[in-house]
């Protein structure tokens, strides 16, 4: 390990946010895969989520796999205003943006893939656009979960219906498996930092590992 590597502090999440939309009609849609991920983490770590009006979302706190304090959030502000809820939590607990790991859907990744990054632009995602605006920085880790693209040549209306639609029967088992990858990647980031998780999980694919 070089001196430059040792001088860089580990990026360890403290607040894990899943992006999505409230209301039953959005439940289990592609756009709400961030909500599904946080629900799974809450079950795995036995953290209870309940509505918190101060934070404008479903919120819970508990201990991660390493025993460290962890906060989970599902904003109830609707996707386009996700940053409001995130900012409310970071202001209350005085958390730096670098400790906020945001999980959201990505059409540019196929179903069964995930990708973690330490920073970056919104890439057209309104939830991340709002988060960047409210945190006043692009420097926060995020975990993108693939939802695939609609067929070639589809109009914008088809893209919207794809994002707000549900996974196909063939895709659902893959999504269930990728949630375990999401959990494993996040647990590794809590123990050894996001960069370690990036190096091990950004190249993984549920589809490729199927027999």
C-alpha positions as CSV (number, residue, x, y, z in Angstrom):
1,X,0.0,0.0,0.0
2,X,1.4,3.4,-1.0
3,X,1.6,6.4,1.2
4,X,-1.2,8.2,-0.8
5,X,-3.5,5.2,-0.2
6,X,-2.9,5.2,3.5
7,X,-3.6,8.9,3.8
8,X,-7.1,8.6,2.3
9,X,-9.7,8.1,5.0
10,X,-12.1,5.2,4.5
11,X,-15.6,6.2,3.4
12,X,-17.9,4.4,5.9
13,X,-21.6,5.0,5.6
14,X,-23.6,6.1,8.6
15,X,-26.9,7.0,6.9
16,X,-28.3,4.6,4.3
17,X,-31.1,6.0,2.1
18,X,-33.3,4.1,-0.3
19,X,-34.9,6.3,-2.9
20,X,-38.5,5.7,-4.1
21,X,-42.0,7.0,-4.1
22,X,-44.6,6.4,-1.4
23,X,-48.1,5.1,-2.1
24,X,-49.2,1.5,-2.8
25,X,-49.2,2.0,-6.6
26,X,-45.4,2.4,-6.6
27,X,-44.7,-0.6,-4.4
28,X,-42.3,-3.0,-6.0
29,X,-41.8,-0.9,-9.1
30,X,-38.4,-0.6,-10.7
31,X,-38.1,3.0,-9.5
32,X,-38.6,1.9,-5.9
33,X,-35.8,-0.6,-5.8
34,X,-34.0,1.7,-3.3
35,X,-37.0,1.3,-0.9
36,X,-36.8,-2.5,-1.3
37,X,-33.1,-2.5,-0.5
38,X,-33.6,-0.5,2.7
39,X,-36.5,-2.8,3.7
40,X,-34.1,-5.8,3.3
41,X,-31.4,-4.2,5.3
42,X,-33.9,-3.3,8.1
43,X,-35.0,-7.0,8.2
44,X,-31.4,-8.3,8.2
45,X,-30.2,-5.9,10.9
46,X,-33.5,-6.0,12.8
47,X,-34.0,-2.3,12.6
48,X,-37.6,-1.1,12.9
49,X,-38.7,1.6,10.4
50,X,-41.5,4.0,11.4
51,X,-42.7,7.3,10.1
52,X,-40.7,10.3,11.4
53,X,-42.3,13.6,10.5
54,X,-39.2,15.6,11.4
55,X,-37.3,13.6,8.8
56,X,-40.2,13.4,6.3
57,X,-39.7,9.7,5.9
58,X,-39.7,6.2,7.3
59,X,-36.7,6.1,9.6
60,X,-34.9,3.7,11.9
61,X,-31.7,3.5,13.8
62,X,-29.8,0.5,15.1
63,X,-26.5,-1.3,14.9
64,X,-24.9,-2.5,11.7
65,X,-23.0,-5.8,11.3
66,X,-19.9,-4.4,12.9
67,X,-21.9,-3.0,15.8
68,X,-21.6,0.6,14.7
69,X,-24.6,3.0,14.8
70,X,-26.5,3.0,11.6
71,X,-29.5,5.1,10.3
72,X,-31.9,3.9,7.6
73,X,-34.2,6.3,5.7
74,X,-36.9,5.9,3.1
75,X,-38.0,9.5,2.1
76,X,-41.8,10.0,1.9
77,X,-41.3,13.3,-0.1
78,X,-41.6,11.6,-3.5
79,X,-38.6,11.1,-5.6
80,X,-38.1,14.6,-6.9
81,X,-37.8,16.0,-3.3
82,X,-35.7,13.2,-1.7
83,X,-33.0,15.6,-0.7
84,X,-35.3,17.4,1.7
85,X,-35.6,14.3,3.9
86,X,-31.9,13.4,3.6
87,X,-30.9,16.9,4.6
88,X,-33.2,16.8,7.6
89,X,-31.5,13.7,8.9
90,X,-27.9,15.0,8.2
91,X,-28.6,18.3,9.9
92,X,-30.2,16.7,13.0
93,X,-27.3,14.2,13.5
94,X,-24.6,16.4,12.1
95,X,-23.6,13.8,9.5
96,X,-21.1,14.7,6.7
97,X,-22.4,14.1,3.1
98,X,-19.6,11.5,2.7
99,X,-21.4,9.3,5.3
100,X,-24.7,9.2,3.3
101,X,-25.0,6.1,1.1
102,X,-27.9,6.5,-1.3
103,X,-29.4,3.4,-3.1
104,X,-31.4,4.0,-6.3
105,X,-32.4,2.5,-9.7
106,X,-30.3,2.7,-12.8
107,X,-31.6,2.0,-16.3
108,X,-28.1,1.9,-17.7
109,X,-27.3,-1.2,-15.7
110,X,-29.0,-4.6,-16.6
111,X,-31.1,-6.3,-14.0
112,X,-28.8,-8.3,-11.8
113,X,-26.0,-5.8,-11.7
114,X,-25.1,-3.1,-9.2
115,X,-22.5,-0.4,-9.1
116,X,-21.1,1.6,-6.2
117,X,-19.4,5.0,-6.6
118,X,-18.0,7.6,-4.2
119,X,-19.4,10.6,-6.1
120,X,-20.7,11.8,-9.4
121,X,-23.4,13.7,-11.2
122,X,-27.1,12.9,-11.0
123,X,-27.1,11.2,-14.4
124,X,-30.6,12.3,-15.1
125,X,-32.0,10.8,-11.9
126,X,-34.3,13.3,-10.2
127,X,-33.8,11.7,-6.7
128,X,-30.1,12.1,-6.9
129,X,-30.5,15.6,-8.4
130,X,-32.5,16.6,-5.3
131,X,-30.0,15.0,-3.0
132,X,-27.0,16.9,-4.6
133,X,-29.0,20.1,-4.4
134,X,-29.8,19.7,-0.7
135,X,-26.4,18.4,0.4
136,X,-24.6,21.0,-1.8
137,X,-22.2,18.5,-3.0
138,X,-21.8,15.5,-5.4
139,X,-19.4,13.9,-3.0
140,X,-21.5,11.2,-1.3
141,X,-21.4,7.5,-2.0
142,X,-24.2,5.9,-4.0
143,X,-25.2,2.4,-4.9
144,X,-27.0,2.0,-8.3
145,X,-29.1,-1.1,-8.8
146,X,-29.8,-2.1,-12.4
147,X,-33.4,-2.1,-13.7
148,X,-32.6,-2.6,-17.4
149,X,-33.9,-0.5,-20.3
150,X,-37.1,-0.8,-22.3
151,X,-36.7,-2.1,-25.8
152,X,-34.7,-0.2,-28.4
153,X,-36.4,2.8,-30.0
154,X,-39.0,3.3,-27.2
155,X,-40.5,6.7,-26.8
156,X,-40.1,8.7,-23.6
157,X,-43.5,7.6,-22.5
158,X,-42.4,4.0,-22.7
159,X,-39.4,4.8,-20.6
160,X,-41.6,6.3,-17.9
161,X,-43.9,3.3,-17.9
162,X,-40.8,1.0,-17.8
163,X,-39.4,2.8,-14.7
164,X,-42.8,2.9,-13.0
165,X,-43.6,-0.6,-14.0
166,X,-42.9,-3.8,-12.1
167,X,-40.3,-6.4,-12.8
168,X,-41.3,-9.3,-15.1
169,X,-41.8,-12.8,-13.7
170,X,-38.4,-13.8,-15.2
171,X,-36.7,-10.8,-13.6
172,X,-38.1,-11.2,-10.1
173,X,-35.9,-14.1,-9.0
174,X,-32.8,-12.1,-10.2
175,X,-33.9,-9.0,-8.3
176,X,-34.4,-11.2,-5.2
177,X,-30.8,-12.5,-5.6
178,X,-29.3,-9.1,-6.3
179,X,-30.7,-7.8,-3.0
180,X,-28.3,-10.2,-1.2
181,X,-25.5,-8.7,-3.2
182,X,-26.7,-5.2,-2.2
183,X,-26.7,-6.3,1.4
184,X,-23.3,-7.9,1.2
185,X,-21.7,-4.9,-0.6
186,X,-23.1,-2.5,2.0
187,X,-22.0,-4.7,4.9
188,X,-18.5,-4.8,3.5
189,X,-18.5,-1.0,3.1
190,X,-19.5,-0.7,6.8
191,X,-16.6,-2.9,7.8
192,X,-13.8,-1.9,5.3
193,X,-15.1,1.1,3.4
194,X,-16.9,1.8,0.2
195,X,-13.8,1.5,-2.0
196,X,-13.3,-2.1,-0.9
197,X,-16.9,-2.9,-1.7
198,X,-16.6,-1.2,-5.1
199,X,-13.6,-3.3,-6.0
200,X,-15.4,-6.6,-5.1
201,X,-19.0,-6.0,-6.2
202,X,-19.0,-3.6,-9.1
203,X,-18.0,-6.5,-11.5
204,X,-20.4,-9.0,-10.0
205,X,-23.6,-10.1,-11.8
206,X,-26.4,-12.3,-10.5
207,X,-27.2,-13.4,-14.0
208,X,-23.6,-14.4,-14.8
209,X,-23.3,-16.5,-11.6
210,X,-26.4,-18.5,-12.4
211,X,-25.7,-22.1,-13.5
